[in-house]
Structures are given as C-alpha cells and as structure tokens.
Amino acid sequence: MRRFRIIPTLLIDSAAGLVKTVKFGNRTYVGDPINAVRIFNEKGADELILLDIDATREGREPNYALIEDVASEAFMPVGYGGGISRPAQIQRLLRCGLEKVVLSTAAHENPELVRETARQSGAQSVVVCIDVKRGMFGPSLVTGSKGKIKLSPEQAARRAVEAGAGEIIVQSVDRDGTFRGYDVPLLASIARSVAVPVIALGGARDLDDFHAAVADAGCSAVAAGSMFVFHGAARGVLISYPSESELEGLYKRLAA
C-alpha cells in the first residue's frame, strides 16, 4: 500500500503567535504553536514544518528559544524556515533538535548556502521552498530579491537540487489559504524536473487534493495549513488531522 507523508505547516509571526494567511496576506490568529504541536502529537502527524513569515523581511534571527521548545515537544520530525542566511544559523538550528531547515529566498540568492549545509549535515537536512505566483506570462518564482533572480520555478528547483537540496517544497502563493486545491500542473512540471521528493503546499481542502498531488502530479508528500487549523464554512479554529481510517482509504485509492 502506497504511503506518503502528510505534513501540517504552521506559520508564526513576529509575536511568536500561530497565524494563517490567504495568498500570503490577511492574517488570522489561530493560537499558540506549542499547543498546536501537542495536538498534532496526539493525532499522529507524520512531520511538521514551522515557518516564521516575518523573520527574513524584518532582518532578524530565528526565534531559537521557540524553535527549541517546539522541537523538544514534538514527537515527529520538525523542519523550520525563516530568517536563515548563514551556515552558523543552520548549525545552531539543527542543534535545537530540528531534522531539517527550509530555505527559500536565501537558497535562490545564495545557492552556496544550500551546498555548504548539504556538505556539513547531509542533503536530507536541506529543504528548498519554491514560492510560485501565476501571472499573465505563466508561473514565476517569488523571492525577496526584488526581481533580481530570473529563473522559472523548474529552473530554480533544478538549481537547488544541483546545490544539494534533498527535498523541494512547491508553494502556490495564489492558492495559499483559499481551499481551491493544489496547482497540479505546476507540481507535475516541477516533479518531472528533479529527482528528489517534491512536497505540495498551498490550497489543499480535502483528501482528494492529497490524492491528486501524489497520483496526478507525482509528489512524494503533501503539506497544508488551513485544512488542518480551520473547520467549517465559518472557518472556526479547530486543529485536525486525517484519521487512520481516512488515511487507509486514501492509500487504497492510490493502490487501485
């Protein structure tokens, strides 16, 4: 039976609160990160991604104390991204108990950071996140470099893998928090471009989207935020994760 990782993605802001965005804006406060981690522990989540969405923009260091608290509380592997620009920061983060670091803008602006991290800690420790926005001329890479990097998402993925990234997260900015489903054509295009696991992120609303990301796009794992923290049409805050019976049904569909 074909199994794959299902990864809750938690966003934290400069106040160290847990938030959720829509298309990278319109933040909604959804609670305390440590409490969320404890709930995902109880529900048996495969893995966890923690992203500080303000650190890079504000030019500050990662919140090491919070990260260490999360890593020590979590029963599952944890990856972290946000405010990372130097190898020394990455080594300190890994010493906090993380299994992986997630690099985005820094990876695209400085592939050597990916290369050095892979050399020091192994490719399995380096995840590169590719944020993609669709426009009039097709999908384009979103970075903090103010247009200096002219790479397609596929080119960015290949360059990251060549530098040593062990996984690629493909995040659709247009679908973030919208429950419109993953951008399957984009995911498929990038999955065909690289020989490392590709993780889908942005837009998931139900298990059918997980199925599409794996069966149709060729992803090796799926990640989601809103799907795991909101409930119902009113988007009430309620942390959830698929039950074992739901997952068994999903895996059987993939095997059919």
C-alpha positions as CSV (number, residue, x, y, z in Angstrom):
1,M,0.0,0.0,0.0
2,R,1.5,3.3,-1.1
3,R,2.0,5.7,1.9
4,F,3.3,9.2,1.8
5,R,3.9,12.0,4.3
6,I,1.2,14.4,5.3
7,I,2.8,17.5,6.9
8,P,1.0,20.3,8.8
9,T,2.6,23.6,8.1
10,L,2.5,26.2,10.9
11,L,3.1,29.9,10.4
12,I,4.4,32.1,13.2
13,D,4.7,35.8,13.2
14,S,6.9,38.3,14.9
15,A,4.9,38.0,18.1
16,A,5.5,34.2,18.1
17,G,1.8,33.5,17.6
18,L,0.4,31.0,15.2
19,V,-1.3,32.6,12.2
20,K,-2.8,31.6,8.9
21,T,-2.6,33.7,5.7
22,V,-4.6,33.9,2.5
23,K,-2.4,34.5,-0.6
24,F,0.4,35.5,1.9
25,G,-1.7,38.3,3.4
26,N,-4.9,38.7,5.5
27,R,-3.5,37.0,8.6
28,T,-5.8,35.3,11.1
29,Y,-4.5,34.4,14.6
30,V,-5.1,30.7,15.3
31,G,-3.4,30.0,18.6
32,D,-0.3,29.0,20.4
33,P,2.4,27.0,18.5
34,I,3.2,24.7,21.4
35,N,-0.5,23.8,21.9
36,A,-0.8,23.1,18.2
37,V,2.2,20.8,18.3
38,R,0.8,18.9,21.3
39,I,-2.5,18.3,19.3
40,F,-0.6,17.1,16.3
41,N,1.4,14.7,18.5
42,E,-1.9,13.2,19.7
43,K,-3.2,12.8,16.2
44,G,0.0,11.2,14.9
45,A,1.2,13.7,12.3
46,D,4.0,12.4,10.1
47,E,6.1,15.5,10.2
48,L,5.8,19.3,11.0
49,I,7.0,22.4,9.2
50,L,7.3,25.6,11.1
51,L,7.8,28.9,9.1
52,D,8.5,32.3,10.6
53,I,6.9,34.5,8.0
54,D,8.4,37.8,9.4
55,A,12.0,37.0,10.2
56,T,13.5,37.4,6.8
57,R,11.5,40.6,6.0
58,E,12.4,42.1,9.4
59,G,16.1,41.1,9.0
60,R,16.2,39.2,12.3
61,E,17.5,35.9,13.6
62,P,15.2,32.9,14.0
63,N,13.5,32.6,17.4
64,Y,15.8,29.9,18.7
65,A,14.0,29.6,22.1
66,L,10.7,29.0,20.5
67,I,12.2,26.6,17.9
68,E,13.9,24.6,20.7
69,D,10.6,24.4,22.6
70,V,8.7,23.1,19.5
71,A,11.4,20.6,18.7
72,S,11.5,19.3,22.3
73,E,7.7,19.0,22.4
74,A,7.2,17.3,19.0
75,F,7.0,13.6,18.6
76,M,7.6,13.9,14.9
77,P,10.4,15.3,12.7
78,V,10.3,19.1,12.5
79,G,11.6,21.4,9.8
80,Y,12.0,25.2,10.2
81,G,12.3,28.2,7.8
82,G,12.6,31.9,8.2
83,G,15.4,34.4,8.9
84,I,18.1,31.9,7.8
85,S,21.0,33.3,5.8
86,R,24.2,31.8,7.2
87,P,25.6,28.3,7.8
88,A,26.2,29.1,11.5
89,Q,22.5,29.8,12.0
90,I,21.6,26.4,10.4
91,Q,24.0,24.5,12.6
92,R,22.5,26.2,15.6
93,L,19.0,25.3,14.5
94,L,19.9,21.7,14.0
95,R,21.4,21.7,17.5
96,C,18.0,22.9,18.7
97,G,16.6,19.5,17.7
98,L,15.4,20.1,14.2
99,E,15.7,17.5,11.5
100,K,15.6,19.9,8.6
101,V,15.9,23.6,7.6
102,V,13.7,25.1,5.0
103,L,15.4,27.7,2.8
104,S,13.6,30.0,0.4
105,T,14.9,33.4,-0.6
106,A,18.4,32.6,0.8
107,A,18.6,29.5,-1.3
108,H,17.7,31.3,-4.5
109,E,20.0,34.3,-3.8
110,N,22.9,32.2,-2.5
111,P,23.0,28.5,-3.7
112,E,26.3,28.2,-1.8
113,L,24.3,28.2,1.4
114,V,22.5,25.0,0.2
115,R,25.7,23.5,-0.9
116,E,27.5,24.1,2.4
117,T,24.6,22.9,4.5
118,A,24.4,19.7,2.5
119,R,28.1,19.2,2.9
120,Q,28.0,19.7,6.6
121,S,24.8,18.0,7.5
122,G,23.6,16.0,4.5
123,A,21.1,16.6,1.8
124,Q,18.3,15.2,4.0
125,S,18.7,18.3,6.2
126,V,18.1,20.8,3.4
127,V,14.7,21.6,2.0
128,V,14.3,24.4,-0.5
129,C,10.9,26.1,-0.8
130,I,9.9,27.5,-4.2
131,D,7.1,30.1,-3.8
132,V,5.3,30.5,-7.1
133,K,2.8,33.0,-8.4
134,R,0.9,32.8,-11.7
135,G,0.7,35.9,-13.8
136,M,-0.1,36.9,-17.4
137,F,3.0,35.2,-18.7
138,G,2.7,32.0,-16.6
139,P,4.2,30.8,-13.3
140,S,7.1,32.8,-11.8
141,L,9.4,32.4,-8.9
142,V,8.6,34.6,-5.9
143,T,11.7,35.7,-3.8
144,G,12.8,38.6,-1.6
145,S,15.3,39.7,-4.2
146,K,13.0,42.3,-5.9
147,G,13.2,40.7,-9.3
148,K,16.9,40.2,-9.5
149,I,16.6,36.4,-9.9
150,K,15.2,35.5,-13.3
151,L,14.6,31.8,-13.0
152,S,11.5,29.7,-13.8
153,P,10.2,27.5,-11.0
154,E,11.6,24.5,-12.7
155,Q,15.0,26.1,-13.2
156,A,15.0,27.1,-9.5
157,A,14.2,23.6,-8.5
158,R,16.9,22.1,-10.6
159,R,19.5,24.6,-9.3
160,A,18.5,23.9,-5.7
161,V,18.9,20.1,-6.2
162,E,22.2,20.6,-8.0
163,A,23.4,22.6,-5.0
164,G,22.5,19.7,-2.7
165,A,18.8,20.1,-1.6
166,G,17.3,16.9,-0.5
167,E,13.7,18.0,-1.0
168,I,11.7,20.7,-2.7
169,I,8.5,22.3,-1.4
170,V,6.4,23.9,-4.1
171,Q,4.1,26.5,-2.6
172,S,1.4,28.3,-4.7
173,V,1.0,31.9,-3.5
174,D,-2.3,32.3,-5.4
175,R,-3.8,29.3,-3.6
176,D,-2.5,29.8,-0.1
177,G,-5.4,29.7,2.3
178,T,-8.0,29.5,-0.5
179,F,-9.1,25.8,-0.3
180,R,-9.0,25.8,-4.1
181,G,-6.9,22.7,-4.3
182,Y,-3.2,22.3,-5.2
183,D,-1.8,23.7,-8.5
184,V,-1.4,20.2,-10.0
185,P,0.1,21.2,-13.4
186,L,2.7,23.3,-11.6
187,L,3.5,20.4,-9.2
188,A,3.8,17.9,-12.0
189,S,6.1,20.1,-14.0
190,I,8.5,20.6,-11.1
191,A,8.3,16.9,-10.0
192,R,9.3,15.9,-13.6
193,S,12.2,18.3,-13.4
194,V,14.0,16.9,-10.3
195,A,14.9,13.5,-8.9
196,V,14.3,14.4,-5.2
197,P,11.0,14.3,-3.3
198,V,8.6,17.2,-4.1
199,I,6.2,18.4,-1.4
200,A,2.9,20.1,-2.4
201,L,1.8,23.2,-0.5
202,G,-0.9,25.8,-1.0
203,G,-4.7,25.3,-1.4
204,A,-5.5,21.9,0.0
205,R,-9.1,21.4,1.1
206,D,-9.5,17.7,1.5
207,L,-8.1,14.2,0.9
208,D,-8.9,14.4,-2.8
209,D,-6.3,17.1,-3.1
210,F,-3.8,14.9,-1.4
211,H,-4.6,12.1,-3.9
212,A,-4.3,14.5,-6.9
213,A,-0.9,15.7,-5.7
214,V,0.5,12.2,-5.4
215,A,-1.3,10.3,-8.2
216,D,-1.5,13.0,-10.8
217,A,1.4,15.4,-10.0
218,G,3.9,12.8,-8.8
219,C,4.6,14.4,-5.4
220,S,6.2,12.4,-2.7
221,A,4.5,14.3,0.2
222,V,1.8,16.8,0.8
223,A,1.7,19.8,3.2
224,A,-1.2,22.0,4.3
225,G,-2.0,24.8,6.7
226,S,-5.6,26.0,6.6
227,M,-7.0,22.5,6.1
228,F,-5.6,21.5,9.5
229,V,-6.5,24.6,11.5
230,F,-9.9,25.7,10.3
231,H,-13.2,23.9,10.4
232,G,-16.5,24.5,8.5
233,A,-17.8,27.3,6.3
234,A,-17.2,29.9,9.1
235,R,-13.6,28.9,9.3
236,G,-13.7,28.3,13.0
237,V,-10.3,27.4,14.5
238,L,-10.1,23.7,15.2
239,I,-6.9,21.7,14.7
240,S,-7.4,18.4,12.9
241,Y,-5.5,15.7,11.0
242,P,-6.8,12.7,9.0
243,S,-7.8,9.7,11.0
244,E,-6.2,6.3,10.4
245,S,-9.3,5.0,8.7
246,E,-9.4,8.0,6.4
247,L,-5.7,7.5,5.5
248,E,-6.2,3.8,4.9
249,G,-9.0,4.7,2.4
250,L,-6.7,7.2,0.7
251,Y,-3.9,4.8,0.4
252,K,-6.2,2.1,-1.0
253,R,-7.3,4.5,-3.7
254,L,-3.7,5.1,-4.7
255,A,-3.0,1.4,-4.8
256,A,-6.1,0.7,-7.0
